[in-house]
Amino acid sequence: MIAAEQKARVTYDNILRVVKDHDVCDPIRFLREREIVHFQRFGEALRDVQDHLDSRNFYAFNPAFDQPQKSNASN
């Protein structure tokens, strides 16, 4: 996802180098700024997920999650 945001930003930069019409440049600048913000937010989300990967309540990486529960009942 992050790579896609960077690629879009580069595309907008290339368009802005070629186009000189303000009616076209203004929306392209807005879209470019939006891609920058998306890139930052995706990066923040990725860092947050990486920081919590070994958390006890994150079931995908908690080995105890796949262990069968022991029964307290006597047979």
C-alpha positions in Angstrom: 0.0 0.0 0.0 2.8 2.4 0.9 4.5 1.8 -2.5 1.3 2.6 -4.3 1.0 5.9 -2.5 4.6 6.8 -3.4 4.1 5.8 -7.1 0.9 8.0 -7.2 2.9 11.0 -5.8 5.6 10.6 -8.3 3.0 10.5 -11.1 1.4 13.7 -9.8 4.9 15.3 -9.6 5.5 14.4 -13.3 2.2 15.8 -14.4 2.9 19.0 -12.6 6.3 19.3 -14.4 4.5 19.2 -17.8 1.2 20.9 -17.2 1.1 24.7 -16.7 -2.7 25.3 -16.7 -3.7 26.3 -13.1 -7.2 24.8 -13.5 -5.4 21.4 -13.9 -2.5 22.0 -11.6 -4.6 22.9 -8.5 -6.5 19.6 -8.3 -3.3 17.7 -9.1 -1.5 19.4 -6.2 -4.4 18.6 -3.9 -4.3 14.9 -5.0 -0.5 14.9 -4.5 -0.8 16.3 -1.0 -3.5 13.7 -0.2 -1.1 10.9 -1.3 1.6 12.3 1.0 -0.8 12.2 3.9 -1.9 8.7 3.0 1.7 7.6 2.9 2.3 9.1 6.4 -0.8 7.5 7.8 -0.1 4.0 6.4 3.5 4.3 7.7 2.1 5.2 11.2 -0.3 2.3 11.1 2.4 -0.1 10.0 4.7 1.0 12.9 1.8 0.6 15.3 1.1 -2.9 14.1 4.7 -3.8 14.3 5.0 -2.5 17.8 2.1 -4.7 19.0 2.8 -7.9 17.1 3.9 -9.7 20.3 1.1 -8.4 22.4 -0.8 -11.1 24.3 -4.2 -10.1 22.9 -3.0 -10.2 19.3 -4.3 -13.7 18.4 -2.5 -14.1 15.1 0.9 -14.1 16.8 0.0 -15.6 20.2 1.1 -19.2 20.2 -1.3 -19.9 23.1 -4.2 -19.0 20.9 -3.9 -22.3 19.0 -3.4 -24.5 22.1 -6.5 -26.5 23.2 -8.0 -25.3 26.5 -7.4 -27.7 29.4 -10.6 -28.8 31.0 -10.9 -28.6 34.8 -13.6 -31.3 34.9 -12.5 -34.7 36.2 -13.4 -37.8 34.2 
